[in-house]
Amino acid sequence: MPTLIGPAVDRADGRLKVTGGAKYAAEFAPAGNVCHAVLVSAKVGKGRVTAVDDAAAAALPGVLAVLSYRNTKPLKHVPPSEPTTLASQMPGVELMLTDRVVFYGQYVAVVVAETLEQAEQAARVLKVTYAAETPQLDFAGRVKEAVPPANRMAKDEPADTERGKPADAFAAAAVKVAGVYSTPNENHNPMEMHATVAAWDGAGGGGGGGGGGKLTVWDATQGVVATKAALATALELKPDDVRVVDPYVGGGFGCKGTTWPHTALAAVAARAVGRPVRLMLTRGQMFTGVGYRARTRQDVRLGAKADGTLQAFAHDSVSQTSDYSEFLEAAALPTRHLYACDTAATTHRLVKVDTHQPNQMRAPGECTGVFAFECAMDELAVALKMDPVELRLKNYAEVDPENGKPFTSKSLRQCYQQAAERFGWAKRTPEPGSMTDGRWLVGYGMATATYPANRLPAEARVRAFADGSVVVQSATQDLGTGTYTIMAQTAADELGLPAEAVKAQIADTNFPKAGISGGSSTAASVGSAVMMAAAGLREKLIVLAVADVDGPLYGLKPGDVAVAAGGKLVANADATRSVPIRDVVARSGKNVVEGEFSAKPGDEKERFSRHAFGAVFVEVRVDPALGIVRVPRVVAAYAAGRILNQKTARSQFLGGLAFAHGMALLEATVTDGRTGRVVNDDLSEYLVPVNADVQQVDVIQVPEADPFVNPIGVKGVGEIGIVGAPAAIANAVYHATGKRVRDLPITADKLL
Ligand code: MOS
């Protein structure tokens, strides 16, 4: 039985990051005199480009090329792949550098110059003329015309579900609550902006429209394999002629989980000038070029018996998508699996607007939907005069209520109990406004968190060299999450080595394939592959050792040998018979012995419901005169299967909870309703939480053995920290003030 809560191993890449040794995409400088590309974004929300006058731009010093519809043929449409495979997509690439504009910020030109400053200046003086049309940007006014999603991009669940007859049961319920909740558009804003360095080799600057030469791209991405596939399609190249590399990512948050057109445009620019090109989005372009969380309007109705037993619920979500490509923010999806209630309905509808395509942003669907549903549960508790924790325990789902399947594991009860106790929930007096501290109104609120235990196919290779070094490889990514560290730990564990003895190599399409680092799936997917690959290597080493006539283990059956601390193979029956792994490799006459494994999800999806759960308790303080909300204290407990590294996992939970503070209190993208221009497209106007906004955060990692979810027993911790906490904050604000804010973020104006 593996340890359920793994050791607090330091981040393998920590030293490199703080000393500047970790190289991010934009920092790569391939041979051949790198030049700079700057994207020119459309200044209308819809219409035609009628002219691109590049006379002034082209005359400036250092300018190498101005690419637009006048001299560049459109790239190929990239059909989105199934999210369960490689997830390659490049929304709207076929529209770039054409004369048709379908959203504000769409790229109409690319300027390439010797230096970044020269390219920026040329982009500024480039004259683009438009015939503007009126974009359709009204979401709120068109909710009634919302349409069902054409495809289910987010999860393989239907858009609508119904169990029982919810309308009748709701009508018959003794206690009812109903509310409309809304969440705004939000932008991901990782510290590292999207950037691409593209270099052609072979055909060099030739090639023109299609084919020719091999392309290497250093791209800020959550999926090198997916990016390679999307680039090959868009540029009409053989997949083997594209290599994508990205060893360090300065935050992914989901925007880097989609491959965006600028990555292909960097390659187009490099081909046009016959030199490597570096292209980095501006912070402003991050708001119209790399996806966003789509706004939602969610109708939630709950009906219960007087004792709190849920009799029926309905959750109808409408979200925004772009007109040219669809993304569904699946907000009603998590509620299907949360509480025991056999009469329920959920629906998803979309309103199409003329903006850039929204996409997944950390805990897509889960954090928006659970905000609405867990606030509604709080409203129900108030209506019932029942403790919110007691209401949730009353309706605790022992099996998945949507499909009757058992959970692979579920320790939510322990989460409620442990977090409530550490928080001091028992001290809460239920009446709103009943707890104060000087001028501050004090509120206690709680909510449930949940996130699916996703898994993608993944391959890994572990190599033991004769010099004693051990390397583990997979074309996965580390978004700052700890992938390097847990891969090394996992391989080391199987070989009796300390974690620091194994070096992880990732994020290069030359390594064995892996999916995007999204959906909190990397540890489960790649971890399982690494574990199996390392176990395979161990078995190979044992077979070599027992066949080595001069070795100490000669003649034993492989089953009579195991690994021991220090990276040794040892006879089970006689500890004096042992040999270091490095000697096994050296004595075999080979330089390297390796294990490789291709791990795919099994039938666990058919047999089980697979989810991580958590419980979040928060204290807020509200200044009733100024409407200021502070969050001095959070206690959250999560049970997410096996925790490989309690230090990097805790950081994941903390990061999620910080994100949740932003969602609850600060973040909202403001769009000009006439053009689609994002008004607050920088970090002084788009507010994200800073350290001073996030105060005491206490995370409890509840041990949970899960023999069913996947070979390594991990559910993933990347996103669940964001789920539930916004509802807990909103519920605490209600408890402090008696004001129910159903529209995020909870800003001062909504409390005064
Ligand atoms: Mo995440 S939003 O699944 O990259």
Boltz pocket constraint, residues with backbone or C-beta under 6 A from the ligand:
constraints:
  - pocket:
      binder: B
      contacts: [[A, 222], [A, 252], [A, 253], [A, 254], [A, 255], [A, 257], [A, 360], [A, 361], [A, 362], [A, 363], [A, 364], [A, 517], [A, 518], [A, 519], [A, 520]]
      max_distance: 6.0
